Amino acid sequence: MSSLWTPQGEHRVPRETEHAKGSAGEGGARPEAPAAAGPAGATPGRAQSAPAPARPAGPEAAEPSEEEIRRLTEELAAAPVEDVIANHCYGLFELAALHLSVRPAQLDKARLAIDGLGLLVEGLGERLGPHAKDLSEGLNQLRLFYVNLSDAPGAGNRAGEA
């Protein structure tokens, strides 16, 4: 089960099933809807206009219909690309912050998330539109926090250590 992010929230999307294979023709595979997992939790400035509809989690969750998958795919295709990318950037920010906040800090894991965020934010720059400034400031805050933690005695696993 993967998920599909739309401006209205994250929606679970099943992988190809036997039923879906049958409707695509004998032995034919249908292309999957684009999967994009947005981070859990609310982050100020996140490009999300409404909460995701409640859907039960786990094996008892009802599978979305073909129509629902089509509708969600259309919503994602209509969403501004810079909003979708910014949503993923906020996820990387949250991931880095998580690894910096545990004790001892997991510096190697945090560094990977910070580096990934840096590649997106600095590589895309102003193409991120209204999100560029906030994401750049967040990246700088993470980097500063990382340096402060890595210089502290007993900081946990040191950057570059396995």
VOBA-1610 file (N, C-alpha, C; in pm, whole numbers, padded with zeros to 5 digits, always signed):
BEGIN
Met+00086-00117+00000Met+00000+00000+00000Met+00090+00123+00000Ser+00071+00211-00094Ser+00144+00337-00098Ser+00044+00448-00075Ser+00091+00571-00085Ser-00001+00682-00064Ser+00013+00784-00175Leu-00087+00866-00187Leu-00092+00969-00289Leu-00120+01100-00219Trp-00031+01199-00235Trp-00050+01327-00170Trp-00124+01419-00265Thr-00226+01484-00211Thr-00298+01587-00285Thr-00306+01709-00196Pro-00343+01824-00249Pro-00359+01942-00163Pro-00461+01919-00051Gln-00548+01822-00065Gln-00646+01793+00039Gln-00593+01692+00141Gly-00474+01640+00123Gly-00414+01549+00221Gly-00358+01425+00157Glu-00313+01333+00243Glu-00253+01208+00199Glu-00360+01101+00192His-00358+01021+00086His-00458+00917+00065His-00385+00787+00035Arg-00430+00680+00097Arg-00370+00548+00073Arg-00416+00496-00063Val-00324+00438-00137Val-00352+00383-00269Val-00296+00242-00274Pro-00379+00143-00311Pro-00329+00005-00315Pro-00237-00016-00433Arg-00145-00108-00415Arg-00063-00150-00528Arg-00150-00235-00618Glu-00098-00271-00731Glu-00174-00349-00828Glu-00225-00477-00763Thr-00351-00509-00784Thr-00412-00630-00729Thr-00451-00722-00842Glu-00487-00842-00806Glu-00531-00937-00909Glu-00651-00883-00985His-00743-00816-00913His-00860-00758-00978His-00817-00653-01080Ala-00722-00571-01041Ala-00677-00465-01131Ala-00607-00525-01252Lys-00530-00633-01231Lys-00463-00698-01345Lys-00567-00748-01444Gly-00673-00808-01391Gly-00777-00861-01478Gly-00844-00752-01560Ser-00863-00634-01503Ser-00931-00528-01578Ser-00839-00462-01679Ala-00709-00487-01669Ala-00615-00428-01764Ala-00591-00520-01882Gly-00654-00633-01882Gly-00632-00728-01990Gly-00554-00846-01936Glu-00555-00954-02006Glu-00490-01074-01961Glu-00340-01053-01948Gly-00290-01061-01827Gly-00148-01046-01803Gly-00096-00905-01818Gly-00184-00809-01855Gly-00139-00671-01875Gly-00127-00598-01743Ala-00025-00519-01729Ala-00008-00442-01606Ala-00051-00298-01631Arg-00124-00245-01535Arg-00164-00105-01543Arg-00059-00021-01472Pro-00032+00098-01521Pro+00061+00183-01449Pro+00002+00226-01317Glu+00086+00232-01213Glu+00039+00276-01082Glu+00026+00427-01081Ala-00063+00475-00994Ala-00074+00618-00972Ala+00055+00666-00907Pro+00097+00789-00934Pro+00220+00837-00872Pro+00207+00833-00721Ala+00306+00778-00655Ala+00304+00769-00509Ala+00385+00884-00451Ala+00329+00952-00355Ala+00398+01060-00287Ala+00351+01060-00143Ala+00441+01034-00053Ala+00404+01028+00088Ala+00434+01160+00156Gly+00333+01227+00198Gly+00351+01350+00274Gly+00378+01317+00418Pro+00447+01400+00492Pro+00478+01371+00631Pro+00354+01380+00719Ala+00358+01307+00826Ala+00249+01312+00922Ala+00265+01434+01011Gly+00157+01485+01061Gly+00162+01600+01151Gly+00151+01730+01076Ala+00114+01834+01145Ala+00097+01964+01082Ala+00223+02046+01099Thr+00266+02110+00995Thr+00380+02199+00997Thr+00335+02334+00948Pro+00364+02441+01023Pro+00324+02573+00975Pro+00382+02598+00836Gly+00301+02654+00750Gly+00346+02687+00616Gly+00331+02574+00517Arg+00287+02458+00563Arg+00272+02344+00473Arg+00168+02376+00368Ala+00194+02336+00246Ala+00103+02361+00135Ala-00006+02255+00135Gln-00100+02269+00226Gln-00208+02174+00237Gln-00331+02251+00281Ser-00438+02245+00204Ser-00552+02330+00231Ser-00658+02268+00320Ala-00666+02136+00327Ala-00769+02073+00408Ala-00717+01942+00461Pro-00767+01897+00577Pro-00720+01770+00632Pro-00765+01654+00544Ala-00688+01547+00549Ala-00721+01428+00473Ala-00847+01364+00530Pro-00929+01307+00445Pro-01046+01238+00497Pro-01002+01122+00584Ala-01078+01099+00692Ala-01043+00990+00783Ala-01060+00857+00710Arg-00960+00773+00722Arg-00964+00641+00660Arg-00901+00545+00761Pro-00968+00435+00793Pro-00911+00341+00888Pro-00778+00287+00837Ala-00686+00264+00928Ala-00555+00211+00891Ala-00553+00061+00915Gly-00460-00006+00852Gly-00442-00148+00876Gly-00514-00233+00773Pro-00509-00365+00795Pro-00565-00456+00696Pro-00716-00443+00679Glu-00786-00390+00779Glu-00931-00376+00768Glu-00972-00252+00688Ala-00876-00171+00646Ala-00907-00049+00571Ala-00969-00086+00437Ala-01072-00013+00401Ala-01138-00035+00271Ala-01046+00016+00160Glu-01037-00059+00055Glu-00955-00019-00059Glu-01027+00092-00135Pro-00954+00194-00182Pro-01020+00299-00259Pro-01067+00246-00394Ser-01173+00304-00441Ser-01228+00262-00569Ser-01142+00318-00683Glu-01163+00262-00801Glu-01093+00313-00920Glu-01125+00461-00940Glu-01249+00500-00914Glu-01291+00639-00930Glu-01218+00729-00831Glu-01205+00682-00706Glu-01135+00762-00606Glu-00988+00778-00643Ile-00926+00673-00689Ile-00786+00681-00731Ile-00772+00779-00847Arg-00863+00772-00944Arg-00859+00863-01058Arg-00874+01008-01012Arg-00970+01032-00921Arg-00994+01167-00870Arg-00872+01220-00795Leu-00812+01137-00711Leu-00694+01179-00635Leu-00576+01206-00727Thr-00562+01125-00829Thr-00454+01146-00926Thr-00474+01279-00999Glu-00598+01309-01035Glu-00627+01437-01101Glu-00599+01555-01008Glu-00633+01541-00878Glu-00604+01648-00782Glu-00454+01673-00771Leu-00377+01565-00765Leu-00232+01579-00757Leu-00176+01645-00883Ala-00226+01604-00998Ala-00180+01662-01124Ala-00215+01811-01133Ala-00326+01852-01069Ala-00367+01993-01072Ala-00297+02078-00967Ala-00234+02015-00868Ala-00167+02089-00761Ala-00041+02157-00814Pro-00010+02276-00765Pro+00115+02341-00806Pro+00235+02253-00766Val+00323+02228-00860Val+00436+02139-00835Val+00523+02190-00721Glu+00539+02322-00711Glu+00622+02375-00602Glu+00560+02344-00465Asp+00427+02333-00457Asp+00363+02295-00331Asp+00392+02150-00296Val+00387+02063-00394Val+00412+01921-00371Val+00557+01901-00329Ile+00651+01966-00399Ile+00792+01954-00363Ile+00816+02012-00224Ala+00756+02126-00192Ala+00771+02186-00059Ala+00720+02090+00047Asn+00612+02019+00021Asn+00560+01922+00115Asn+00664+01815+00146His+00733+01768+00044His+00838+01669+00065His+00955+01730+00142Cys+00986+01856+00115Cys+01093+01924+00189Cys+01058+01933+00337Tyr+00933+01965+00369Tyr+00893+01969+00509Tyr+00908+01832+00573Gly+00883+01727+00497Gly+00904+01592+00550Gly+01050+01567+00582Leu+01142+01611+00495Leu+01284+01596+00523Leu+01326+01679+00643Phe+01268+01799+00655Phe+01295+01883+00772Phe+01255+01810+00900Glu+01135+01753+00901Glu+01085+01682+01018Glu+01170+01559+01049Leu+01215+01490+00945Leu+01299+01372+00963Leu+01432+01410+01027Ala+01494+01516+00978Ala+01621+01562+01036Ala+01600+01605+01180Ala+01495+01681+01206Ala+01468+01727+01342Ala+01445+01610+01437Leu+01379+01506+01390Leu+01356+01388+01471Leu+01489+01326+01514His+01579+01306+01418His+01707+01243+01449His+01797+01332+01533Leu+01778+01462+01526Leu+01854+01553+01611Leu+01798+01560+01752Ser+01669+01529+01769Ser+01604+01546+01898Ser+01612+01424+01988Val+01638+01306+01933Val+01650+01187+02018Val+01782+01193+02094Arg+01787+01123+02208Arg+01910+01119+02287Arg+01958+00978+02297Pro+02080+00950+02255Pro+02172+01045+02192Pro+02128+01076+02049Ala+02165+01193+02006Ala+02129+01237+01871Ala+02187+01141+01768Gln+02111+01116+01662Gln+02156+01029+01552Gln+02208+01119+01441Leu+02330+01165+01459Leu+02385+01268+01371Leu+02402+01223+01227Asp+02443+01096+01207Asp+02461+01050+01069Asp+02329+01046+00993Lys+02222+01005+01060Lys+02090+01001+00996Lys+02038+01142+00973Ala+02058+01229+01071Ala+02015+01369+01057Ala+02090+01435+00941Arg+02220+01409+00931Arg+02300+01471+00825Arg+02249+01431+00687Leu+02210+01304+00670Leu+02159+01260+00541Leu+02030+01335+00505Ala+01940+01349+00601Ala+01814+01422+00576Ala+01842+01569+00549Ile+01935+01630+00624Ile+01971+01770+00602Ile+02035+01789+00465Asp+02123+01698+00427Asp+02186+01708+00295Asp+02083+01693+00183Gly+01988+01601+00200Gly+01882+01585+00099Gly+01797+01711+00088Leu+01761+01768+00202Leu+01685+01892+00203Leu+01765+02004+00137Gly+01894+02011+00168Gly+01980+02114+00109Gly+01988+02104-00042Leu+01997+01981-00092Leu+02002+01963-00237Leu+01877+02016-00305Leu+01762+01988-00245Leu+01637+02037-00304Leu+01624+02189-00291Val+01643+02240-00170Val+01620+02382-00144Val+01721+02469-00219Glu+01848+02434-00211Glu+01950+02516-00279Glu+01953+02490-00429Gly+01923+02366-00468Gly+01922+02335-00610Gly+01806+02398-00685Leu+01692+02406-00619Leu+01574+02464-00685Leu+01558+02613-00657Gly+01609+02659-00544Gly+01607+02802-00512Gly+01471+02866-00529Glu+01468+02975-00604Glu+01345+03053-00623Glu+01237+02979-00701Arg+01273+02867-00763Arg+01171+02789-00834Arg+01070+02727-00736Leu+01103+02729-00606Leu+01010+02680-00504Leu+00904+02784-00471Gly+00908+02898-00540Gly+00806+03001-00525Gly+00796+03054-00384Pro+00674+03062-00331Pro+00654+03122-00199Pro+00716+03041-00086His+00758+02919-00112His+00815+02833-00008His+00966+02851+00004Ala+01031+02913-00093Ala+01177+02919-00098Ala+01237+02980+00028Lys+01185+03093+00072Lys+01244+03162+00188Lys+01229+03079+00315Asp+01109+03030+00343Asp+01086+02951+00465Asp+01171+02824+00465Leu+01180+02757+00351Leu+01258+02635+00345Leu+01407+02663+00364Ser+01455+02772+00307Ser+01595+02810+00323Ser+01626+02842+00469Glu+01537+02916+00534Glu+01556+02948+00676Glu+01553+02822+00762Gly+01461+02731+00733Gly+01454+02605+00807Gly+01579+02522+00789Leu+01630+02518+00667Leu+01755+02446+00639Leu+01870+02505+00720Asn+01879+02637+00724Asn+01986+02702+00801Asn+01973+02671+00949Gln+01851+02670+01002Gln+01831+02636+01144Gln+01873+02493+01174Leu+01838+02400+01085Leu+01879+02261+01104Leu+02031+02247+01103Arg+02095+02315+01009Arg+02241+02307+01000Arg+02307+02362+01126Leu+02256+02473+01176Leu+02312+02532+01298Leu+02292+02439+01417Phe+02174+02382+01430Phe+02146+02289+01539Phe+02236+02166+01529Tyr+02255+02116+01408Tyr+02342+02001+01385Tyr+02484+02030+01431Val+02537+02145+01392Val+02674+02183+01430Val+02685+02196+01582Asn+02586+02259+01644Asn+02589+02273+01790Asn+02588+02137+01859Leu+02507+02046+01811Leu+02501+01913+01870Leu+02629+01834+01845Ser+02681+01843+01725Ser+02799+01763+01692Ser+02924+01811+01766Asp+02925+01938+01809Asp+03038+01992+01885Asp+03025+01965+02034Ala+02907+01925+02080Ala+02884+01903+02223Ala+02946+01770+02266Pro+03001+01766+02391Pro+03054+01638+02440Pro+02940+01537+02455Gly+02968+01412+02422Gly+02866+01307+02431Gly+02750+01328+02338Ala+02777+01376+02218Ala+02672+01413+02124Ala+02606+01293+02056Gly+02641+01174+02091Gly+02581+01060+02021Gly+02674+01016+01911Asn+02622+00948+01814Asn+02708+00904+01704Asn+02756+01025+01626Arg+02884+01034+01611Arg+02945+01147+01543Arg+02923+01140+01394Ala+02919+01255+01331Ala+02902+01260+01186Ala+03014+01179+01122Gly+02979+01093+01030Gly+03078+01013+00959Gly+03108+00881+01026Glu+03064+00860+01153Glu+03087+00732+01219Glu+02975+00636+01183Ala+03006+00511+01176Ala+02904+00410+01146Ala+02841+00359+01272
//
